[in-house]
Each structure stands twice: as structure tokens, then as C-alpha cells.
Amino acid sequence: MNNHTRREQLIRLCALRVRYRQAWQSKAGACQLAALLTETEHQQKRLAEAGKAQEKPGVM
């Protein structure tokens, strides 16, 4: 993953966190909160996997 892609994924993750917080504060429905939380978790997982894949080539 290049730095541009990683940056975009980090921005997406931050945006999802903000959207979740705003939805929670506005007392959104459980389904909407669950969908936002699931998407946030998926994005965190993608970043973690990409970080591990980026580390592997340099490991001896």
C-alpha cells in the first residue's frame, strides 16, 4: 500500500468515527448505529491487514 492509499483509508476511518459519534449523539436508530460500527470495524481491519502486509517484505 502506498502512502496516498493509506492516507485515504485513515481519512475514511476518521470520517466514519465522526459519523458514528454524530449518529449516536442524535439518538439514531440501532440499525444505523450498527451499520456505521460495522463499517468502522471493517475499515480498521483493512488498515491493520495492509500494515502487516507492508511490514512483511522488510522482515528478515
LINMONOR-V235415 format. One record per residue. N is the residue number from 1. RES is the residue in one letter. PSI is psi in whole degrees, -180 to 180 (999 if undefined). D_CENTER is the distance of its C-alpha to the mean C-alpha in Angstrom with 1 decimal. Layout:
# LINMONOR-V235415
N|RES|PSI|D_CENTER / N|RES|PSI|D_CENTER
This chain:
# LINMONOR-V235415
1|M|133|15.1 / 2|N|170|16.6 / 3|N|-34|15.7 / 4|H|-45|15.3 / 5|T|-44|12.7 / 6|R|-42|10.7 / 7|R|-44|11.3 / 8|E|-41|10.2 / 9|Q|-38|6.7 / 10|L|-40|6.7 / 11|I|-43|8.3 / 12|R|-43|6.2 / 13|L|-44|3.5 / 14|C|-42|7.0 / 15|A|-40|8.5 / 16|L|-40|6.9 / 17|R|-41|8.0 / 18|V|-45|11.2 / 19|R|-40|11.8 / 20|Y|-46|11.6 / 21|R|-42|13.9 / 22|Q|-41|16.2 / 23|A|-42|16.5 / 24|W|-43|17.3 / 25|Q|-29|19.8 / 26|S|11|21.4 / 27|K|50|21.9 / 28|A|165|20.1 / 29|G|159|21.0 / 30|A|-37|19.6 / 31|C|-42|18.5 / 32|Q|-43|16.5 / 33|L|-42|14.8 / 34|A|-41|14.3 / 35|A|-44|12.8 / 36|L|-41|10.2 / 37|L|-42|9.5 / 38|T|-45|9.5 / 39|E|-38|7.0 / 40|T|-44|4.5 / 41|E|-40|6.0 / 42|H|-42|6.1 / 43|Q|-40|2.9 / 44|Q|-41|3.9 / 45|K|-43|7.1 / 46|R|-43|7.2 / 47|L|-42|6.9 / 48|A|-44|9.3 / 49|E|-40|11.5 / 50|A|-37|11.8 / 51|G|-40|12.8 / 52|K|-42|15.3 / 53|A|-33|16.6 / 54|Q|-32|17.2 / 55|E|-33|19.1 / 56|K|-46|21.3 / 57|P|-29|23.6 / 58|G|-7|24.6 / 59|V|134|25.4 / 60|M|999|29.2
